[in-house]
């Protein structure tokens, strides 16, 4: 599995951006708007759509998603 760095939107805490460890953080992720949440293997997230994350990261360098919790 691939390891991602997760960033949480400060004003919308259920919105996350997953960025593969080997990819630079996107320019829209500023310290004012986003905070680092954690690094993890995508297999560790229940309900995480690994196929969508892989496809989005390959095309865009990141994957945006809402947490169900």
C-alpha positions as CSV (number, residue, x, y, z in Angstrom):
1,X,0.0,0.0,0.0
2,X,1.0,3.6,-0.5
3,X,1.6,6.0,2.4
4,X,-0.1,9.4,2.3
5,X,0.3,12.6,4.3
6,X,-3.2,13.8,5.5
7,X,-4.0,17.4,5.8
8,X,-7.2,18.7,7.4
9,X,-9.0,21.9,6.3
10,X,-9.0,24.2,9.4
11,X,-12.5,25.7,8.8
12,X,-14.1,22.5,7.6
13,X,-12.5,19.7,9.8
14,X,-14.2,16.9,7.9
15,X,-12.4,17.9,4.6
16,X,-9.1,16.2,4.1
17,X,-6.4,16.2,1.4
18,X,-4.3,13.1,1.0
19,X,-0.9,13.6,-0.6
20,X,1.4,10.7,-1.4
21,X,4.6,10.9,0.6
22,X,6.7,11.2,-2.5
23,X,4.7,14.2,-3.9
24,X,5.1,17.9,-3.0
25,X,2.3,19.4,-1.0
26,X,-0.1,21.3,-3.4
27,X,0.2,25.1,-3.5
28,X,-3.4,25.6,-2.3
29,X,-2.5,24.0,1.1
30,X,-1.4,27.1,3.0
31,X,-0.7,27.2,6.7
32,X,-3.6,29.6,7.1
33,X,-6.2,27.1,5.7
34,X,-4.8,23.6,6.2
35,X,-3.1,21.7,9.1
36,X,-1.1,18.5,9.0
37,X,-3.2,15.6,10.4
38,X,-0.9,12.5,10.1
39,X,0.8,10.1,7.8
40,X,-0.6,6.7,7.2
41,X,-0.9,3.7,5.0
42,X,-4.2,4.1,3.1
43,X,-5.0,0.5,4.0
44,X,-5.4,1.7,7.7
45,X,-8.4,3.9,6.9
46,X,-11.8,2.3,7.1
47,X,-14.0,3.3,4.2
48,X,-11.1,5.1,2.4
49,X,-11.5,4.7,-1.4
50,X,-7.9,3.6,-2.2
51,X,-8.6,3.2,-5.9
52,X,-10.0,6.8,-6.2
53,X,-7.1,8.1,-4.1
54,X,-4.6,6.4,-6.4
55,X,-6.3,7.7,-9.6
56,X,-6.6,11.2,-8.3
57,X,-3.0,11.3,-7.0
58,X,-1.7,10.1,-10.3
59,X,-3.7,12.8,-12.2
60,X,-3.5,15.7,-9.7
61,X,-0.9,14.8,-7.1
62,X,-3.5,14.8,-4.3
63,X,-6.9,13.4,-3.3
64,X,-9.7,15.4,-1.5
65,X,-12.3,13.6,0.5
66,X,-14.7,14.1,3.4
67,X,-14.4,12.0,6.5
68,X,-17.5,10.1,7.6
69,X,-16.7,10.5,11.3
